[in-house]
Every structure is written in structure tokens, then in C-alpha cells.
Amino acid sequence: MNPLAVLGGLGRAVLSMLANFGKVGIFALDAISHIFRPPYYPREFAVALMNVGWLSLPVVGLTAIFTGGALALQIYAGGARFNAEAVVPQIVAIGMVRELGPVLVGLMIAARVTSSIAAEIATMKVTEQIDALVTLSTHPMKYLTAPRVLAALTTVPLLVGIGDIIGIAGGYVVATQNLGFNAATYLQNTVNFLETKDIVSSLVKGAAFGLIAAIMGCYYGMNSGRGAQGVGRATKSSVESAAIMILAANFILTGVFFSV
């Protein structure tokens, strides 16, 4: 195998990746700028709030409560090896608020909302509805992207906060009903252990993950190929990209908030 051909292929792949990052970055800045410039579309924003926020509550709640319960069982089983079973409430609280709550909510939003946005906008592009918006002097970024991005920015942090509470509640139920913990002591340990920085980091992560999820859905929807295959490819790529970027952003934000 020719080494130059291998290096050439690697270089083309890296340049293509960097070009895609640049396109997504420019698209994100354009989308965010349209949030602050009129005209505004409150009806589209209200619909996006419903789809991103309210309709995501069931999956977020179920994910959080089962994760919190399983986390309590795992911590108790692991702590029992070192006679440290009493740390269950503290570790459940910090694990849910700092990491599991924001990440799991972000991934659920990527699976549910990002795919929905990408499929909807891609279908509009295939059926030439976006061209019709331009014909009617309606900017697609303002009408389609800005309301969805703003809705995700405002609702996903709330979903993360709710997910944190439900996850801690799931751990509380398992610990008090199955593991023999005193209810008042469990709640007191949870409250005493959490710090303001933990809660702030969780909500900031929620806003960042919501922004990523909405941007990825809108970007791949706007740039989808023609036909049913194009819609399917855009939907798949949007979820994959959103999930990877959410995990990468989580690593970066965790380093920012909790680096020693």
C-alpha cells in the first residue's frame, strides 16, 4: 500500500471533518443571531416549547427514576464491600445532579427531539415547503430554526432539573423501601451534601445540551438530501452527531466546573 495514498486519504478525511465543524459553527451562530432579531413567530415558539418540553417529560421522568433506583442499588452493593453503605444518599445525589441527570436527559432529547426536528425540516425541504417560505418572504432560519433553538435553550435546563429531582427520588424510594435507610436521614444527607455549584453546573449543561440537540436537528434537516433516503440519512446523522457532541460537551463542562 502506498504510504502517500494513505496519508492523502487521512488528510482529506481531516479536512472534511474540519470543514463540517466550520459549517455547523457558522449555522449555529446564524441561528442564535436570528433569535434576537425580529420578526418573531410566537406560535411556532409555543409549538416548539410543547414538543421539546412538555412532551419529553414522560421519557425523561421514566429514565431518571429507574436510573436513580439502579444507582442506589449499585452504590449500596459496592459500598457494602468496604462497610460504606451509608454513602448511598450522597453519591446518588452527586451522581444524578452532576453527571447522570444532564447526560441522560441530553441523550433522550437527542433521541426524541433532534430526530423529530431533522425529519420534519428534511421532509419540508423534500416537499419544497422551505422554498415556498422563501417565496412568501419568510426566512427559513427565523421561522423554522430560531423558535426550536430558543425552545430547547429554555426547556432542556428545566427538564434536567426535573430529571435530577426524579432521579434522587428514585434512589430515595429504593433506599428507604428496600435497603433499610431512614427517610429523614436520607433526605438530610442529600440536602447537606449538594452544593450550589453542583446545581448550577447541571442547569448549564442542560442549556448546552439543548442547544446542541436543536442545532444538530435543524442543521441536518436544512442540509438533507432529496427523497426518502435523504430524510432518513439526515435523521440518523443528526442523532449521531448530537449524541457525540453532547458527550464531548459534558466532558469539557465537567472540566470547567470541577477541575482541581
N, C-alpha and C positions, 0 to 999 in steps of 0.2 A: 504494500500500500504506500502510495506516495505521501511522504510527510507534509509536503506543501499543500496537497489537496485536503489533508486532514485539518491543517491549520487554517486554510481558507474557509472550509466549512464551519469550523468553530468561530472564526471571526465574523462570518455572515450571520451566524446564529446570535452572537453577542450584539452585533449592530442592530439586528432586527428587534431584539428584546429591548434595547435602549430606545429605539425609535417608538416602540409601542408604549414604553413608560412615558416618553415625551408626549405622545398623543393623548394618553389618559390624563396626564397632568394638565395639559392645555384645556382639555374638555372639562376637567374638574374646576379649574379657575373660571372658565367661561360660565359654567353652570352656577357657581357660587355668586358670581358678579350679577347674574340675572335675578337673583333673589332680592337684591336691594334696589333694583331699577324697575319703575313702572313700565307697562301696565301690569296689574296683579290679577290673578284669577282665583278668588276666594273659594269658588265652588270646587275647582279642581284640587285646591289645597285641602278642603274639608273631606273630599272623597279619598285623597291620599292618606289623611290622618286616620280615617276609618280602616282602610286596608292595611296600613303599616302598623297602626297601634292597636285598636280595639280587636280586630280580627286575629291578631297574633297572640292575644292574651292566653287562649286555651293551650296552645302548644308550648308557650313559654312557661306557664304555670305547671303543666304536667312534667316538662323536662326538669324544672327546678326542684319540684317536690321529691321526685324519685332520685335525683342526684343528691340532694341533701340527706335523704334517708340512707342511701347506699354509702355516702361518705361517712356518716356516723357509725355505721356497722364496720366499715373498713378501719377507721381510726381506733375504734374500741378493740377490734381483733388485733391490730398491730400494737396498740399500747399495752395490751394485756401481756405481751412478751417481756415488757420492761416494767411492769407494775405501774403503768402511767395511763390507766384508763380514764382518770379524772380530766385529762386534757381534751376530751371529746368536744365539749361546747366551744372552747377557744379555737380549736383547729377547724371545726365546721364553720364557724363564723368567719375566720380569716380566709379560709379556702374558698368559700362561696363569694364573699364580698370582693376579695382582691382578684381572683382568677376565674373560678368556675362559673360564677354568675355572669359576668360580662362576656366571657368567651362563648359559653353555651348559648346565651341569648343572641350574640352576634352571628353565630353559625346557624341558628334556627331562622333568623331574619334573612341570612343569605340564602338558605334553602327555600324559604317560603316567599319572601318579598322580592329578592333580587331576580329570581327566576320568573316571577309574575310580571315584574316591570319589563324585563328583557323580552319576554314572549309577547306582551301587549304592544310594546312600541315596535318590535320587529314585525308583527302582524300588520300594524298600521303602515309601516314602510312598504311591505309587500303589496298591500292593497291600495297603495298610493294615497292614503289618507294624510300622510305628512305633506305630500306635495299639494294636497288640497288646502291644508292650513296655510302654506306659503302663498298660495293663490289668493286666499282671503286676507292676506296681510297680517297673519298671526305667526309670530316667531315660534318655531317648534321648541326651542330651548326654554322659552318663557312659559309656554302652555303645557309642555309635557315634562320637562326635566326639573325646572325650578320648584314647582309645588311638591314633587316627590322627594327631592333632596331636602327641602325645608321640613317636610313632614317627618322624614327619617331622623333628621337632626334633633327634632323636638321630642319625638315619641320614644325612640330607642333608649335614651337615658332613663326615661320613666319605666320602660319595660325592664331594664336592668335592675333598677331599684326594687320593683315589684318581684322580679325573679330572685333577687338576694333575700328578700323577706320570706318568700315562699320556701326557698331552699333551706334557710335557717329553721323555718317552721317544720319542714320535713325531718330535719335532723333532731329537732326537739321532740317530735312525736315518737320517733323511733327510740330515742334515748330514754324518754320517760316511760314509755309503754313496754318496751322490750328489754332495755338494758338496766333498768332499776335506778335511774337518776332522779333526784328530787327536782320537781318542776321549778320551784322558786330559785333554787341554787343554780340550775342550768341557765335560766334567763339572766340572773345576776352576773354570772361568769361571762356570758355572751356580751352583755352591755359593757362590763368593765374592760373587756379585752379589746373591743373595737375602738379605733381612733378615727378622728375626723379625716385624716389623710387617707385612710382605707376607703371611706365612703366617697370622698372626692375623686379618688383615682378610679373607682368603679363607674361613677357617672361620666367622667371624662372619657373613659374607654368606651362607654355606651355611645356617646356622641360621635366619637371617631369611627366606631364600627358601623353606626347608622349611616354616616356619610359615605363610607366605603361601599356599603351594600347598595345604596341608592345610585351612586355614581357608576358602579360597575353595571348595574342593570340598565341604566339609561344609555351608557356608552355602547354596550354591545347591541342594545336594541336599535340605536340610531345607525350603527355601522354594520347591521346584519346583511347577509347575502339575500338574494332573491329566492323565492319559492319556499316550500315547506322545509327543505333541508337547511336553508339559511336561517329560518326561525329556530329550528332545533339546535343548530350549531351555536347560534348566539345565546340561547338559553343555557346550554351546557357550559359554554366558555365563561359566561357571566358568573355562574355559581362557583366554578372552579377558581376563577380569579379573585372573587370576593372572599372565599374561604381562606385562600393562601395569604391575601393581603391583611385580613383580619388577624390571623395568627402572627404574621410578621409585625403588624402594628401593636399587638399585645406585648410582644417581646420588647419592642422599643419603649413603649409607655411604661412597662414594668421597670425597665432600667432607669427611666427618667424619675419615677416616683420613689423607687425603693433601692436605688444603687447606694452602696455603702461609701 
